[in-house]
Amino acid sequence: DAMVIQNPRYQVTQFGKPVTLSCSQTLNHNVMYWYQQKSSQAPKLLFHYYDKDFNNEADTPDNFQSRRPNTSFCFLDIRSPGLGDAAMYLCATSRDLLAGRTDTQYFGPGTRLTVL
Amino acid sequence: AQRVTQPEKLLSVFKGAPVELKCNYSYSGSPELFWYVQYSRQRLQLLLRHISRESIKGFTADLNKGETSFHLKKPFAQEEDSAMYYCALSGSNAGNMLTFGGGTRLMVKP
């Protein structure tokens, strides 16, 4: 009964070669998030979608883009991966964004990206 | 800016011993505090949140606004509690987005 699915689980790419990571959800949640987690560090929010509205964190590099073609799917595109982009990428969803309350986030298993 | 600090990267205790995982935060306003847990080979998941004031798997956490802390406690650790624990904060200052601490790995030895 997987709820947030990420594909692939492991991705190897070459320096500078574009790569796309995929996330899908069966929860019908309005909000989808992408986090980057480097080794022994905290997950760091890159951006999120509230429905179709895209919200970029101020310090997310332009090299990272995202698409959400429908409620169920969200993609992370890294246009020109550098060695420093090697990390675990986590997708998460939450039901809604309500003023004064933070809904539980449900995480996928992550995609580990290696850049050669 | 909001910030979450977990001072211990690793905490090792024996089965049956009390456990306290420390979390301190900085935030100007009224934050929401959470503990997320990641067991081996499993995904990150919510353990508890301060507004619920509940005990999950024997764990409790009290928000202390005076000390800006949200420490996670359990009186008697079990081996199955071994995992990575992340304290997280959200608030209206940052659009209710989560800011995570660096995490503490809890190892419960038999």
Interface residues (C-beta under 8 A of the other chain):
Chain A: V4 S40 Q41 A42 P43 K44 L45 H48 N55 E57 L90 A92 L97 L98 A99 G100 R101 T102 T104 Q105 Y106 F107 G108 P109 G110
Chain B: V4 K9 E32 F34 Q42 R43 L44 Q45 L46 R49 Y86 S90 S92 G95 N96 M97 L98 T99 F100 G101 G102 G103
